[in-house]
Amino acid sequence: MIRVCSLSDLDDRKPVGFEVGAEYTPVVLVRDGDTVHALHDLCSHAAIALSEGEVTRKGVECFLHGSCFDLRTGQPSSPPATDPVDVFAVDIRDGDVYVDVTVTLN
């Protein structure tokens, strides 16, 4: 697990993009209260950063074509995307957010 940021750096339900690890994996973090979700920060339809979109009831939405991805599973809930995005493990320790980009949860 790699420390990405402080929990206090994340606003509730606002996507924020980071590059994580030696490979600079693009990751979008979304805080939902005391929970943080980590997904691959590229829409599976158009390779657009999801961190530039919004969080809706359905998940994080790509601003370009409106595809929405579930924060827990990475599954698209609306077209045009049909493939999921990777979801990564998150751990919150002592107020810091850690992400493991070496293993996907979906």
C-alpha positions as CSV (number, residue, x, y, z in Angstrom):
1,M,0.0,0.0,0.0
2,I,1.2,3.5,-0.9
3,R,0.3,6.7,1.0
4,V,-1.6,8.9,-1.5
5,C,-2.9,11.8,0.7
6,S,-4.5,12.8,3.9
7,L,-8.2,12.0,4.4
8,S,-8.7,15.7,5.1
9,D,-7.4,16.5,1.6
10,L,-10.5,14.9,0.1
11,D,-13.9,16.7,0.0
12,D,-16.9,14.5,0.4
13,R,-18.2,13.1,-3.0
14,K,-15.7,15.1,-5.1
15,P,-13.4,13.1,-7.3
16,V,-9.7,13.8,-7.1
17,G,-7.0,12.4,-9.4
18,F,-3.6,11.1,-8.4
19,E,-0.7,9.1,-9.9
20,V,0.2,6.3,-7.6
21,G,3.2,4.0,-7.4
22,A,6.3,3.4,-9.5
23,E,4.2,3.1,-12.6
24,Y,2.3,6.3,-12.0
25,T,-1.0,4.5,-12.2
26,P,-3.8,7.1,-12.6
27,V,-6.2,6.7,-9.7
28,V,-9.4,8.7,-8.8
29,L,-10.3,8.9,-5.1
30,V,-13.8,9.6,-4.0
31,R,-14.5,10.2,-0.3
32,D,-17.9,9.2,1.0
33,G,-18.0,10.1,4.7
34,D,-15.3,8.0,6.4
35,T,-15.0,5.7,3.3
36,V,-12.7,6.3,0.4
37,H,-13.1,4.6,-3.0
38,A,-10.2,4.2,-5.5
39,L,-10.8,3.5,-9.2
40,H,-8.6,3.6,-12.3
41,D,-8.8,7.2,-13.4
42,L,-9.6,6.5,-17.1
43,C,-13.0,6.0,-18.6
44,S,-13.1,2.6,-20.2
45,H,-15.0,4.1,-23.2
46,A,-12.9,7.1,-24.1
47,A,-9.8,7.1,-21.9
48,I,-10.8,10.4,-20.3
49,A,-9.9,11.1,-16.6
50,L,-12.9,10.3,-14.4
51,S,-11.5,12.7,-11.8
52,E,-12.6,15.5,-14.2
53,G,-16.2,14.3,-13.8
54,E,-18.8,14.4,-11.1
55,V,-20.1,12.0,-8.5
56,T,-23.7,11.1,-8.8
57,R,-26.1,8.6,-7.1
58,K,-24.8,6.0,-9.6
59,G,-21.1,6.6,-9.1
60,V,-18.4,8.7,-10.8
61,E,-19.5,10.1,-14.1
62,C,-17.2,10.7,-17.1
63,F,-17.8,14.3,-18.3
64,L,-17.3,13.6,-22.0
65,H,-20.1,11.1,-22.8
66,G,-21.8,10.6,-19.4
67,S,-20.8,7.0,-18.6
68,C,-21.1,6.4,-14.9
69,F,-19.0,3.8,-12.9
70,D,-20.1,2.3,-9.6
71,L,-17.7,3.3,-6.8
72,R,-17.5,-0.2,-5.3
73,T,-17.4,-2.4,-8.4
74,G,-16.2,-0.2,-11.2
75,Q,-19.1,-1.5,-13.4
76,P,-20.6,1.0,-15.8
77,S,-24.2,1.8,-15.0
78,S,-24.9,3.8,-18.2
79,P,-23.7,3.8,-21.8
80,P,-21.7,4.3,-23.8
81,A,-19.1,2.4,-21.6
82,T,-19.6,-1.3,-21.4
83,D,-16.4,-2.4,-19.7
84,P,-15.7,-1.8,-16.0
85,V,-12.8,0.2,-14.6
86,D,-10.4,-1.3,-12.1
87,V,-11.1,-0.8,-8.4
88,F,-8.2,-0.7,-5.9
89,A,-8.0,-1.5,-2.2
90,V,-8.0,1.4,0.1
91,D,-6.8,1.6,3.8
92,I,-7.2,4.6,6.0
93,R,-4.5,4.8,8.8
94,D,-3.9,7.6,11.2
95,G,-5.8,10.0,8.9
96,D,-3.9,9.0,5.8
97,V,-5.2,7.3,2.7
98,Y,-3.3,4.3,1.3
99,V,-4.0,2.6,-2.0
100,D,-2.8,-0.7,-3.4
101,V,-2.6,-0.4,-7.2
102,T,-0.9,-3.8,-7.6
103,V,-4.1,-5.8,-7.1
104,T,-7.6,-5.0,-8.5
105,L,-10.7,-5.9,-6.5
106,N,-12.9,-6.5,-9.5
